[in-house]
Every structure is written in structure tokens, then in C-alpha cells.
């Protein structure tokens, strides 16, 4: 059957939750709603054009079928999620450059839009560089490990929800899953350092493994402590519990400070970047990566920094909730502002402190942060047993 009007193919008012293939059950998902309406426009236009050329063809009908609409909407949905996380990470990078510039008594980056386009310029520059691979590396491991470091960093960044309506999956073990993926990168870094057949890279990979072991145990204890206080590992439940009582930065002030520094170390940010340590290890485990590979590795570091700050905001700052207000009309902006505030504190730490030695970072992890995380757990247990929470 031929249709003369494009309006017969496009329906902007359809509710995606009424679709039998809606993937999020009875929970409204804002980015999927946007994606579904975009496909109604794009797919409807394509179906209309095809139908003009081949009236009554089955392809046009299939493009607007419920199953096909859900499939293409999911593809657009993941693209939107990635673009938002990517832009948020670029804003974090821009913040760091501008603030460090001021701390060094200079203006910082000035390339377009208050310096924001410097990030785009750097991306284009690294993309245009030659893709060189040293002759004596284990090529398969060399390429796969760096791909996994970048891929896992992007994946875990996209998994962090921005609100109760902006999420990828509403999982009951949210914090544990995020931490599990977050902790994979140092394993890949260790293997990558070995695969490059370079002494600087190998030492950098070994340092990354040391850092991982000494800081992830306290982080896991503090994540478990927060879940104990809220009674759930679900991110939404943890944030709702803080809205009903008080932000967990109050009862867990010790854990809050400990988690901040442990997350900074896990993100390989100064003063805990001993795995890279360009002053004594050239570029650490990244020494043999050049061009776009190096640029993507640096971007992955900022993805992990974004995740660390987001986890801090979820666990201790009430996530997207505000006291007495709730989630409000734009909870995603509230959550991002809290995340960027935590990242600002990381920038301040980078500007104020010098890099620690490998032996110091191990001593801090095992002899300082581990006891503090256990003390924080004991305080929370007393609060729970005493009926305060």
C-alpha cells in the first residue's frame, strides 16, 4: 500500500513503554525515550522514501515494526549514552587544564570556546600521527591489552547512572559490578607492560599491579560498608537511603576521605601515578604506545577518573538527590555537578602534592587506608546495631 504523506510514517507521540519489546520493564528511561523518538523520525523518513520508490514494499513496513524500532532505538540509545559520557569526560579534562594553568600563574588552554576546543585539537593531532609498533613486541598481546584497557574504561563509564531515569541497566549489584570492571584495567596494564618488551614498561606494569592490590582492598571494604548502611548494593537504593536519612559523608567521614584518596590512586592520578611516572620511567607502561593508541590511553585515564568521582558522589554525596528537594526536574545536572566538584578536588590534590614513591604508596595503602577502612566499617556497624540507621 502506498502512502502520500510522510506523516503516515512518523509518530512522535508514541510512548516507547507501550511497545511490547520495551527493554526496561515498567521503569521509564529518558535516553531510550529520546532514542525511540529519533528513530521514529529517522526510520519513518527512510521508510517513507523507500515506499515512494517501491510502493507497498515489506522493508518499509519492517523498519517501523515494534521489534525493529526497539532494535534501532537501542543502537541510538547506546550512542547517546556514550556521547554524553564522552563530553562529560572532555569537560573534566578542560577543567583540569584551566585550573592547573591558574595554579601555575598562566591562563591555561585558549583554543576556542574558553579553551575547550583544545581537547578536539589534541584528538585530531594524535589521530593524524603515524601508527608505529615496535618490532620485538608480542603484537597480539600488545594490541589486545590496550584495546581492553580502553574498552573497559568506556564500558564502566557508560554503566554509571546519571539519575533514576538515565541508566543502562538497573542492576541490584550496581556498585560491585562497576568496581569489578573498574579493577580490571590494572591487570591489563600489567600484561601490556610485559608484552612491550621494554624495561620501563615492565616496571610500570609491575607498579600498577602493586598499586591495585594495596588500594582495591580498602575500596571494596568501603563499598561494602556503604551497602551495609543502605541495606543494598543497588545504586538507586543507596541514593534513596541517603535522601531519607543524611548524606553518608556525615557518618562515614573517615571512609569518605579514605575512599577519595584510594580512588585517586586507582585512577592513576597524581600524586599516585607511579605506574606512569614519566620523570623516572619515561612514560611507564605506555612507553611503546604512540599516536592514537597513546591518545586513547590518556582518554581512558580520564574515563576512569570520571567513574571514581561518580562513585564518590553516589556513595557519599547523595547522588542525584538534594536534601529537601529530591531529584528535582534535572537530576542529571545535579549529579554531574557533584561529580565535577569531586574531580575539582582531585585536580587540587594534583596541583598541591608531589608524586609519592612506590614504597610510600604501599605503606599508605596497607598501613593507613586499610586500618581506616576497618575503623569506618566498625563505626557503621555500631550505628546499624544501635538503630541510628
C-alpha positions in Angstrom: 0.0 0.0 0.0 1.4 3.4 -1.0 1.2 6.5 1.3 1.4 10.0 0.0 2.3 11.7 3.3 5.4 11.3 5.5 3.1 11.9 8.5 1.6 8.5 8.0 5.1 7.0 8.8 6.2 9.2 11.7 4.5 9.2 15.1 6.3 11.4 17.6 3.7 10.9 20.3 4.1 7.1 20.7 5.1 6.1 24.2 8.0 3.6 24.0 6.9 1.9 27.2 3.7 0.8 25.3 6.0 -1.2 22.9 5.9 -4.9 23.7 9.7 -5.1 23.2 10.4 -2.2 25.7 13.7 -3.4 27.4 13.4 -1.7 30.8 10.2 -3.2 32.2 8.0 -0.7 34.0 10.8 1.8 34.6 10.9 5.0 32.4 14.3 5.5 30.7 14.9 9.1 29.4 17.7 8.4 26.9 15.8 5.4 25.4 12.7 7.7 25.0 14.8 10.2 23.1 16.4 7.4 21.0 13.0 5.9 20.2 11.6 9.3 19.0 14.7 9.9 17.0 14.2 6.6 15.2 10.6 7.4 14.7 11.9 10.5 12.8 14.8 8.9 11.0 13.3 5.5 10.4 10.0 7.0 9.4 11.6 9.2 6.8 13.7 6.4 5.4 10.6 4.1 5.2 8.6 6.8 3.5 11.3 7.4 0.9 11.7 3.7 0.2 7.9 3.4 -0.1 7.8 6.3 -2.6 10.2 4.4 -4.8 8.8 0.9 -4.2 5.2 1.3 -3.1 4.0 -1.4 -0.8 7.4 -3.0 -0.2 7.9 -5.1 3.0 11.2 -3.2 4.1 9.3 0.0 4.9 6.8 -1.9 7.0 9.6 -3.7 8.8 11.5 -0.5 9.6 8.6 0.7 11.6 7.7 -2.6 13.2 7.9 -2.6 17.0 10.8 -5.0 17.2 12.8 -3.1 14.6 12.1 0.2 16.3 13.3 -1.2 19.6 16.5 -2.6 17.9 17.4 0.7 16.2 16.4 2.7 19.2 18.8 0.7 21.4 21.7 1.4 19.0 20.9 5.1 19.1 20.5 4.8 22.9 24.0 3.5 23.4 25.4 6.2 21.1 23.7 8.9 23.2 25.0 7.4 26.4 28.5 7.3 25.0 28.3 10.9 23.6 27.1 12.2 27.0 29.9 10.4 28.9 32.5 11.4 26.3 31.5 15.1 26.5 31.5 15.0 30.4 35.0 13.5 30.3 36.2 16.2 27.9 34.8 18.8 30.3 36.8 17.2 33.1 39.9 17.4 31.0 39.2 21.1 30.2 38.6 21.8 33.9 42.0 20.3 34.8 43.9 22.3 32.1 42.3 25.6 33.1 42.7 25.1 36.8 46.3 23.9 36.6 47.0 26.8 34.4 45.8 29.2 37.1 47.7 27.4 39.8 50.9 27.9 37.6 50.1 31.6 37.1 49.1 31.2 33.4 45.8 31.2 31.5 45.8 27.6 30.5 44.5 26.4 27.2 43.0 29.1 25.0 41.9 27.3 21.8 38.3 28.2 21.1 35.3 28.3 23.4 37.3 29.3 26.5 39.9 26.7 25.6 37.6 23.7 25.3 38.4 23.0 21.6 42.0 22.2 22.7 40.7 18.8 23.5 39.3 18.4 20.0 42.6 19.7 18.5 44.6 17.2 20.5 42.4 14.4 19.4 42.9 15.3 15.7 46.6 15.7 16.3 47.0 12.2 17.8 44.7 10.7 15.1 47.0 12.0 12.4 50.2 10.6 13.9 51.9 7.5 12.5 50.7 4.2 13.9 54.1 2.6 14.8 54.5 -0.8 16.5 58.0 -1.8 17.8 59.5 -4.8 16.1 60.1 -7.1 19.2 56.8 -6.7 21.0 54.2 -9.5 21.4 51.9 -8.0 18.8 48.7 -9.8 19.7 49.0 -9.1 23.5 50.3 -5.6 22.7 47.2 -4.7 20.8 44.6 -6.6 22.8 45.6 -5.3 26.2 45.5 -1.7 25.2 42.1 -2.3 23.5 40.8 -3.9 26.7 42.0 -1.1 28.9 40.3 1.5 26.7 37.1 -0.6 26.2 36.6 -1.5 29.8 37.2 2.1 30.8 34.5 3.3 28.4 32.1 0.5 29.4 32.3 1.2 33.1 31.9 5.0 32.5 28.7 4.3 30.4 27.4 2.0 33.2 27.3 4.8 35.8 23.7 6.1 36.0 23.1 9.8 36.0 19.6 9.6 37.6 16.8 7.2 38.2 15.7 7.8 34.6 19.1 7.9 32.9 20.8 4.4 33.1 21.9 1.5 31.0 20.8 -1.3 33.3 19.0 -1.1 36.7 21.1 -3.8 38.4 20.8 -4.8 42.0 24.6 -5.2 42.4 25.4 -2.0 40.7 28.4 -0.8 42.9 30.0 -4.3 42.8 29.7 -4.6 39.0 31.2 -1.1 38.5 34.0 -1.8 40.8 34.7 -5.2 39.2 35.1 -3.6 35.8 37.0 -0.6 37.2 39.5 -3.0 38.8 40.2 -4.9 35.5 42.4 -2.1 34.0 45.5 -2.7 36.2 45.5 -6.4 35.2 45.6 -5.4 31.5 48.2 -2.8 32.3 50.5 -5.4 33.9 50.2 -7.7 30.9 50.7 -4.8 28.5 53.9 -3.7 30.3 55.3 -7.3 29.8 54.2 -7.5 26.2 56.1 -4.4 25.1 59.5 -6.0 25.8 60.7 -2.7 27.4 62.1 -2.4 30.9 60.4 0.9 31.6 57.0 -0.6 30.5 57.6 -3.8 32.6 58.4 -1.8 35.7 55.4 0.4 35.1 53.1 -2.6 34.8 54.5 -4.1 38.0 53.9 -0.8 39.8 50.3 -0.8 38.6 49.8 -4.3 40.0 51.3 -3.2 43.4 49.0 -0.1 43.4 46.0 -2.2 42.5 46.5 -4.7 45.3 47.2 -2.2 48.0 44.2 0.1 47.2 41.4 -2.0 45.9 41.0 -4.0 49.2 40.2 -0.8 51.2 38.0 0.4 48.4 36.0 -2.8 48.4 35.6 -2.6 52.2 34.3 0.9 51.9 31.9 -0.1 49.1 30.6 -2.9 51.3 30.3 -0.5 54.2 28.1 1.8 52.2 26.0 -1.1 51.0 25.6 -2.2 54.6 24.5 1.2 55.7 21.9 1.4 52.9 20.9 -2.2 53.0 21.5 -2.7 49.3 24.1 -2.7 46.5 21.6 -1.1 44.1 22.8 2.4 43.3 19.2 3.8 43.3 18.5 2.3 46.8 21.8 3.7 48.2 20.8 7.2 46.9 17.2 6.9 48.2 18.5 5.8 51.6 20.7 9.0 51.8 17.7 11.1 50.9 15.6 9.6 53.7 18.4 10.0 56.3 21.5 12.0 55.6 24.3 12.1 53.1 26.7 9.3 54.0 29.6 11.7 54.1 28.4 12.5 57.6 28.5 9.1 59.3 31.4 7.9 57.1 33.7 10.9 57.1 36.7 8.7 57.7 35.6 6.3 54.9 34.9 9.3 52.6 38.4 10.7 52.9 39.9 7.3 52.6 37.8 6.4 49.5 38.7 9.7 47.8 42.5 9.0 48.0 42.1 5.3 47.2 40.0 6.2 44.1 42.6 8.8 43.1 45.3 6.1 43.3 43.2 3.6 41.4 42.7 6.2 38.6 46.5 6.6 38.4 46.3 10.3 39.0 48.9 12.4 40.7 50.4 12.0 43.3 49.7 8.3 42.8 50.7 7.9 39.1 53.7 5.6 39.9 52.7 3.3 37.0 53.4 6.1 34.5 55.9 8.3 36.3 57.4 10.0 33.3 60.2 11.5 35.4 61.9 8.1 36.0 60.1 5.7 33.7 59.9 7.7 30.5 56.1 7.1 30.2 55.8 3.9 32.3 53.6 1.2 30.9 52.6 3.4 28.0 56.2 3.9 26.7 55.8 1.9 23.4 52.4 3.2 22.5 52.3 6.1 20.1 49.8 8.1 18.1 46.2 7.4 18.5 46.8 4.5 20.8 48.5 6.8 23.3 45.8 9.4 22.9 43.1 6.8 23.7 45.0 5.5 26.7 45.1 9.0 28.1 41.4 9.5 27.4 40.7 6.1 29.2 42.5 7.5 32.3 40.1 10.4 32.4 37.2 8.0 31.9 38.3 6.1 35.0 38.8 9.4 36.9 35.2 10.3 35.9 34.0 6.9 37.3 35.9 7.3 40.5 34.3 10.8 41.1 30.9 9.4 40.2 31.2 6.6 42.7 32.2 9.1 45.4 29.1 11.2 44.6 26.9 8.1 44.7 28.3 6.7 47.9 28.8 9.9 50.0 27.0 12.9 48.4 23.5 11.6 47.8 23.9 11.1 44.0 21.3 13.0 42.1 19.3 13.8 45.2 19.3 17.2 47.0 18.2 17.4 50.7 14.6 18.6 51.0 14.2 18.7 47.2 14.7 15.2 46.0 15.7 14.5 42.4 14.2 17.8 41.0 13.5 18.5 37.3 17.1 17.9 36.1 18.7 15.3 38.4 21.3 14.5 35.8 22.8 18.0 36.0 22.8 17.8 39.8 24.7 14.5 39.7 27.2 15.8 37.1 27.9 19.0 39.2 28.7 16.8 42.2 30.9 14.6 40.1 32.8 17.6 38.7 33.2 19.0 42.2 34.9 15.8 43.3 37.1 15.9 40.2 38.0 19.5 41.1 39.3 18.2 44.5 41.4 15.7 42.6 42.8 18.5 40.5 43.6 20.4 43.6 45.4 17.4 45.1 47.4 17.1 41.9 48.4 20.7 41.9 49.4 20.7 45.6 51.2 17.4 46.2 54.3 15.8 44.7 54.4 12.2 43.5 54.9 9.6 46.2 57.5 6.8 46.0 56.4 3.2 45.3 57.3 2.2 48.9 55.3 5.1 50.3 52.2 4.2 48.2 52.3 0.6 49.5 52.7 1.8 53.1 49.8 4.2 52.8 47.6 1.6 51.3 48.3 -1.2 53.8 49.2 0.7 56.9 46.9 3.7 56.7 44.0 3.2 54.4 43.3 -0.5 55.4 43.0 0.3 59.1 40.9 3.4 58.4 38.5 1.4 56.2 38.1 -1.2 59.0 37.5 1.6 61.6 34.9 3.1 59.2 33.3 -0.3 59.0 33.2 -0.7 62.8 31.6 2.8 63.1 28.9 1.8 60.6 28.3 -1.5 62.4 27.8 0.4 65.7 25.3 2.8 64.0 23.4 -0.1 62.5 23.3 -2.1 65.7 22.3 1.0 67.7 19.4 1.6 65.4 20.6 5.0 64.2 20.3 3.9 60.6 
